[in-house]
Amino acid sequence: METLLKVKSLSKRYGSKQALDQVSFEIGMGKIIGLLGPNGSGKSTMMQVIAGLTPATAGEVSVMGKPVGLETKKLISYMPDRPMTESWMKVKDAVAFYKDFYADFDGEKAREMLDFMNLDEKSSVSALSKGMNERLQLTLALSRQVNLYLLDEPIGGVDPVARGKILDAIVRFYSEDSSLVICTHLVRDMERIFDEVMFLNNGSITLHEEVEDLRIKHGRSVDEMFKEVFGE
């Protein structure tokens, strides 16, 4: 298995707070990985370090063998848990902005996704519901042709009926030679699309396993394991 993302002895401190503590793992291609843990466990910090937005205090992170930096920004698409669009934009403006900003943006794929997500290009971003806005952010993130997608709470504000639609979009529109790392607290809703899961607690990885192995070995679903480990 070719290594897509390699994290070695990664630590991150904010003053006296240790957000990440000696985290090491590897991810191959063609995987959807759930990054799971309670609030404050370091999930968003880890996403930001991998995306090259926050410098690590110690350790190494590489994507396709390249250390995180300017070179890897072309290999990663990051969807933060806050919208990346401006309120004055219409949906088509947001797409045009991404197309101008990212050479790897696939306009054809974006149009296909907008259609799949029932998003009207003429709609004003400020008029979208939280759930529709998340559909837009996901469309923008997945329409880039990159190797690694980092999605932070992609369905946090979406009603349960619409969640299935978004999960179907994630599976349908990501490419087999790339991987996704998805940070979520909606474990039960999302576990059906995960190939692997990582549990992050107090800045450390406490479990990293393939979902099928986890079910065979422990006889439990990911959601049941999560509740057992974290008491949620």
C-alpha positions in Angstrom: 0.0 0.0 0.0 1.4 3.3 -1.1 1.6 5.8 1.8 -0.4 9.0 1.1 -0.2 10.7 4.5 2.5 10.1 7.0 2.4 11.7 10.5 5.4 11.0 12.8 5.7 12.1 16.5 3.5 15.1 15.8 3.1 17.4 18.8 1.4 20.8 19.0 1.3 23.1 22.0 -0.6 26.4 22.6 1.2 27.9 25.5 0.8 25.4 28.4 -1.9 23.4 26.6 -0.8 20.2 24.8 -3.2 19.9 21.9 -1.4 17.0 20.2 1.0 14.7 21.9 3.4 12.4 19.9 0.9 11.4 17.3 2.0 8.9 14.6 0.1 7.2 11.9 0.0 6.5 8.1 -2.8 6.5 5.6 -2.9 4.8 2.2 -4.7 5.7 -1.0 -8.4 5.1 -1.7 -9.5 5.3 2.0 -12.2 7.1 3.8 -11.0 7.6 7.4 -13.1 8.8 10.4 -11.2 11.0 12.8 -13.3 10.6 16.0 -13.0 12.0 19.5 -14.7 14.2 22.0 -14.6 18.0 21.8 -11.2 19.4 22.6 -9.4 16.1 21.8 -7.2 17.8 19.1 -9.1 16.8 15.9 -9.4 20.3 14.3 -5.8 21.1 15.4 -4.5 18.0 13.6 -6.5 18.8 10.4 -5.0 22.3 10.4 -1.4 21.1 10.9 -1.8 18.5 8.1 -3.4 21.3 5.9 -0.3 23.5 6.5 -2.3 26.2 8.2 -0.8 25.7 11.7 2.8 24.9 12.3 3.6 21.9 14.4 5.6 22.3 17.6 7.5 19.0 16.9 7.3 16.0 14.6 6.9 15.5 10.9 4.0 15.4 8.5 4.4 14.5 4.8 1.9 14.0 1.9 3.0 11.9 -1.1 6.5 12.0 0.4 6.7 15.8 0.6 6.9 17.6 3.9 3.9 19.8 4.7 4.4 23.3 3.2 3.8 25.2 0.0 4.3 22.1 -2.2 1.6 20.1 -0.3 -1.1 22.8 -0.5 -1.6 21.6 -4.1 -2.2 18.1 -2.8 -4.7 18.8 -0.1 -8.3 20.2 -0.1 -9.4 21.3 3.4 -13.0 22.0 4.4 -13.0 23.8 7.8 -16.0 23.7 10.1 -16.7 27.4 9.2 -17.8 28.5 5.7 -15.0 29.7 3.4 -17.4 31.8 1.3 -18.5 35.5 1.7 -22.0 36.5 2.4 -22.2 38.7 -0.7 -21.7 35.8 -3.0 -24.1 33.8 -5.0 -23.4 30.1 -5.4 -22.0 30.7 -8.9 -19.7 33.4 -7.5 -18.3 30.9 -4.9 -17.6 28.4 -7.7 -16.0 31.1 -9.8 -13.8 32.2 -6.9 -12.6 28.6 -6.3 -12.0 28.2 -10.0 -9.8 31.3 -10.1 -8.0 30.5 -6.9 -7.2 26.8 -7.5 -5.7 25.6 -10.8 -6.9 22.0 -9.9 -10.6 23.0 -9.6 -12.9 21.0 -11.8 -15.8 23.1 -12.9 -17.6 20.2 -14.6 -17.5 18.2 -11.4 -18.7 21.2 -9.4 -21.7 21.6 -11.7 -22.5 17.9 -11.4 -22.3 18.1 -7.6 -24.4 21.2 -7.4 -27.1 19.4 -9.4 -26.8 16.3 -7.2 -27.0 18.5 -4.0 -30.1 20.4 -5.4 -28.2 23.7 -5.2 -29.2 26.6 -7.5 -26.2 28.5 -8.9 -28.3 31.8 -8.7 -29.0 31.4 -4.9 -27.4 33.9 -2.6 -25.0 32.3 -0.1 -26.4 34.4 2.8 -29.9 33.0 2.1 -28.8 29.3 2.3 -29.8 27.3 5.4 -26.9 25.9 7.4 -27.4 22.5 5.8 -27.5 23.9 2.3 -24.4 25.9 3.0 -22.6 22.8 4.1 -23.6 21.1 0.8 -22.0 24.1 -1.0 -18.8 24.0 1.1 -18.5 20.2 0.5 -19.1 20.8 -3.3 -16.2 23.3 -3.3 -13.9 21.1 -1.4 -14.5 17.9 -3.3 -14.4 19.7 -6.7 -10.6 20.1 -6.4 -8.6 17.3 -8.0 -6.2 16.5 -5.2 -4.8 13.5 -3.3 -6.1 14.3 0.2 -9.3 15.8 1.4 -9.7 16.9 5.0 -13.4 17.5 6.0 -14.1 19.0 9.4 -17.7 18.3 10.5 -19.1 18.1 6.9 -22.7 17.3 8.1 -22.8 19.1 11.5 -25.7 21.4 10.6 -27.6 19.1 8.3 -31.0 17.5 9.2 -31.0 13.7 9.4 -32.9 13.2 6.1 -30.4 15.2 4.2 -27.3 13.5 5.8 -27.8 10.4 3.6 -27.7 12.6 0.5 -24.4 14.2 1.5 -22.8 10.9 2.5 -23.8 9.5 -0.9 -22.2 12.6 -2.5 -18.9 12.0 -0.6 -18.7 8.4 -1.7 -19.8 9.2 -5.3 -17.6 12.2 -6.0 -14.2 11.3 -4.3 -11.7 9.7 -6.5 -10.3 6.2 -5.8 -6.6 7.3 -5.9 -7.2 9.9 -3.2 -8.2 9.6 0.5 -10.5 11.5 2.8 -10.1 12.2 6.5 -13.4 13.2 8.0 -13.7 14.7 11.5 -17.2 14.2 12.9 -19.1 13.7 16.1 -22.0 12.1 14.2 -20.5 8.6 14.4 -23.6 6.6 13.9 -24.7 8.5 10.8 -21.3 8.4 9.1 -19.7 5.0 10.0 -21.2 3.3 7.0 -18.8 5.2 4.7 -15.6 4.7 6.8 -12.9 2.2 5.8 -10.8 3.0 8.9 -11.3 4.9 12.1 -9.0 6.7 14.4 -9.9 7.6 18.0 -8.2 10.8 19.3 -8.3 11.5 23.0 -6.4 14.2 24.8 -4.2 14.8 21.8 -3.2 11.1 21.4 -4.3 8.3 19.0 -5.9 5.6 21.2 -7.1 3.4 18.3 -6.5 3.2 14.6 -8.2 0.2 12.9 -10.0 -0.9 9.8 -13.8 -0.8 10.4 -14.3 -4.4 9.4 -11.5 -5.6 11.7 -12.9 -3.6 14.5 -16.4 -5.2 14.1 -14.9 -8.7 13.9 -12.5 -8.3 16.7 -14.8 -6.4 19.2 -18.2 -7.5 17.9 -19.4 -3.9 18.0 -20.2 -1.1 15.7 -17.9 2.0 15.5 -20.6 4.0 17.3 -20.9 1.4 20.1 -17.1 1.4 20.5 -17.0 5.2 20.5 -19.6 5.4 23.3 -17.8 2.8 25.3 -14.4 4.5 25.0 -15.6 8.1 25.4 -18.8 7.6 27.4 -20.8 9.7 25.0 
